[in-house]
Structure formats: structure tokens, C-alpha cells
Amino acid sequence: MAKRQTRYVCQSCGRITPAYMGKCPKCGEFGTMKEEVMVAETAVTAKNPRALRQPASHPLRLADVTADGFERLALPLAEFARVLGGGIVPGSLVLVGGDPGIGKSTLLLDVAALVANLHGPTLYISGEESARQIKMRADRLGVQAKELFLVTETNLNVMLTHINEVKPVMVIVDSIQTTYVEDKTSSPGSVSQVRECAGRFQELAKTAVSPLSWWDT
């Protein structure tokens, strides 16, 4: 049986310590160290690295790698496309950040509609607003897209189920701070939750057929 271990993670800077500390030794903040239960490596893999599973990936020569089928998805938003280097790259993971109320959700809803109309099914996952609220914003903006799907969800595993069902060309998660995985004891928005969710989204983006994940903070 795997051994249960406890560690403490600073919710401000991400510093990890084996024991609780009232003051984070890295950022100096007080009361930010939160307990996190983790499952340690089994004795077999810890003592014998060769017991690890064989990797599915294999090194390739740069000259043998092709970019066929990975053209950027064009958008009629010149400034937005310029920031992304000319368009959206399949398999990319993009973090859209900004102050509260600055218009991140409005911008991404507009982008989602454009992608849905130009390139195919797009999934907008909201953890902060209901589908009705998003619809009201879309009506105010004059957004219309038959291939734009909406869902309200914060559980990452459920999100992955919806993504597998819709098979979208782009996924927008609004926001990463409300997303959580069940096997983490920390609350949504904590350093450990954000790190874990981001890692799983990145894995999905690199392996899915049409892998684009977006989120805002």
C-alpha cells in the first residue's frame, strides 16, 4: 500500500516545506502555509527506477519532424492574432490574465464565437457564470455561433468528459482559479490546485486531436 505523506504549500509563492511554518521562508508571508496530503512513490519505483513504465515517446531528429497539419488558426482580430504570433497554434496552451472586470471573459467569448464560426466546434467552460449569464452577454455583443457550446463546471474530470464528448477545436476554461481536481485536498485557486490543473490541461493540449485550451484568471 502506498504511504500517505503530508506537506505544506505556501499559497502565495508555492514554497513547499515538510512541516508547518507560520511564516513562509521564501516570500515572508504569514499564515499562507496550507497542509496537502500526497501519495508517495511505491517502494518498487522509489528504489528501482528501472521499474518505471516504458515511455511512449521517442526522440526524433529535428530534420525528421514535420509541421504538416499544424497551421495556425486564423482570426479576424488583427491585434489579438498579432499577440499570438499570427493566429492560434494547435496544441498550444494560453493563459489570459488581467485585473478583475477588465474584459477577459468578454474578449474570450468573442474569440470563441469567431473560432466556432470559422473552424468548428468550440467549448466554453465557465466556473464563475451560468450559461444564461453568458447567453445574455452574447446577445449584448451580437454574438451568434451554432458550433459554440456552453457548460458550467468546475470539476476538471467532468470537464474532460465534456471535452471528449464535444471534441472541440478549442476549449476556453473561465477560469483556472475555480477549477479543481478531486484528489487534491486544497481549495480551488490554491497554488497546488492551479499547478495540477494546468499540468493536466497541458497534457491534454499536447495529446488531443484538436488540442487548444484557454483560460483566464
N, C-alpha and C positions, 0 to 999 in steps of 0.2 A: 504494500500500500504506500502511496506517495505521502511524504511527510509534509504536514502543514507548517508553514512558516509565516511570521509576521514581520512587516517592515513599516517604516513611517516615511511618507512622502510629503514634501512641502508643496502646498497648493499655490504658492506664489512663484517659486523658481524651479520646482521639480527635484530638488535635492533629496536623496534617499539615505536614510540612516537606519541602522538595525534597532535602535532604541529611541524612545520618545525624548524629544528635546523641546523645552518651552520656547527657545529661540533658535531659528534656523541658522546653522553655522555658515551658510553661504550668502543668503540675502539679508539676514539680520532681522527678519520679521518675527513677531511674537504670535504664538497660537496658531500657526499655519501647518504644523506637522500633524497629518492625519494617518491613522492606522490603516493598513492594507494587508489583507490576507492573501497569500500567494501559495501556489503549489510548487514545491521544489522539484528538481530533476530526480528521476528514479536512480537508484544506486547503480543500475547497469550502465546507463548512459553517462552518468557522472564519472564513473571510474574507468569506463571503456568507451572513448569517443568513437571507436570503430563500430560500435553497436548502433550508431545513428543510421537512419534510413538512407538509402542511396538517393542522391539528388536527381531530380527530373531535368534540371538544367545542365547544359554543356557549353563550355567555352567555344566561341566561334571567332574565326579571323575577321577583322574588320572588313576586309575586301569581300568576304562571303556574305555579309549582311546586306539585305536589300530593304528599301523603304517602300516597296510596292504596296499599294492599298492603304497607305497611311498619310494621304494628303490631308492638309488642314481643311477643316470645315469652314467655309466662307460665311461671313456675316455682313449684312449691310449697315453695320455700325462702325464707321471708319476708325474712330478714336479707340473704341473698345478692342477692335481687331488689331490695331497697331500695338496696344499694350501687350497683347498675346503673341506678338511677333508675326501677325498676318492672318490669324484665324485660330480655331480651336484644334489642337493636336489630339487625335485619337489615342487613348491610353494615358492621357495627362490627368493630373490631379491639381486643382487650382483652389487656393484659399482667397476669398474675397473678404477683406477686413475694412473696418471703418467705425466711426463713432455711432452710437445708437441714434436712429432717426435720420441718418444721412441719406438713405435711399437705396440701401443694398438689396433689400427684398424687391423693391420696385424695379430696379435695374435687372435683376436676375429673372424676374417674371417676364419682362420684355424679351430678354435673351432667350428664355425657354420657348416662348411663342415663336420667335424667329427660327430657332433650330427645328422646332416641330414642323413648321410650315415648309422649311427648305430641305430638311434632311431626314425626317422621320420621327417616330415616337420619342417623346421626351417625358421624363418623370420628375415632377416637382414634389419633394417630400418636405412637409412643414411640421416642425415640432413646437411652433410658437403660435400659429394661427390655424383656424379651422378652414376647411375647404370653402365654406360660404364666405368667409372674410377675404380669401384670396380671389374668389369669383367677383366680389364687389370691387376689388382693386382692378381686376382685369377689365371689368365693364367701364370703370372710370378712365382707364387708359385706352380703351377701344381695342383691347387685345382679343383676337379670335384665332383659335388653332384647334382643329379637330383632333390632332395627334398629341395634344398636351394632356397628360394625366396628372391628377392631383391626389394626394393622400396625406392624412395627418398621422404621424407616427414618430416615436422617439426610441423604440427598441430596435437596435441595429439588426438583430437576427430577423425580425419581422420585415425590416426594410429590404434585406437581402432576398427574402421570399417575394416581395412585390417586384423587385428588380428582375428576378428570374422569370416572373410571370409576364411583365410588360416587354422585357428585352429592349430597353430604350437605347438610343444613340447617345443620350446624355442624361445624367442624373444630377439634380440640384438638391442638396440637403440643407435646410434652413432651420436650425443651424447646428453646427458641430457641438455647441455648448449645451444643447438639450438632448443630444444623442448619448445612449449608454449601452453597455453590454452587461448581461446578467451575471457573468462570472466575476465581475469586479464589485467589491463591497463599497467603493467610494461613490459619491453622488455625481450626477451628470454635471459637466462643466469643470470637474476636478482635473488636475494635471494627468493623473493616471487614466481617467476615462477618455479624455481628449486624445492622449497618446495612443491608447489601444484602438479607439475607433478610427483614428486617422490611419493607423497601420493596416487595419482591415480594409478600409476603403482603397488604400494604395494597392494592396494585393489584388483586390477586385479589378481595379482600373488596368492593371498590367496583364490580367489573365482573361478578362471578359472579351467577347467578340466585338462589342461596341462600347468600349470602356471609358466613359467620361464621368467623373464625379466632381461636383462643385459644392461648396458650402460657404456660408458667410458667418461672421461672428458678431 
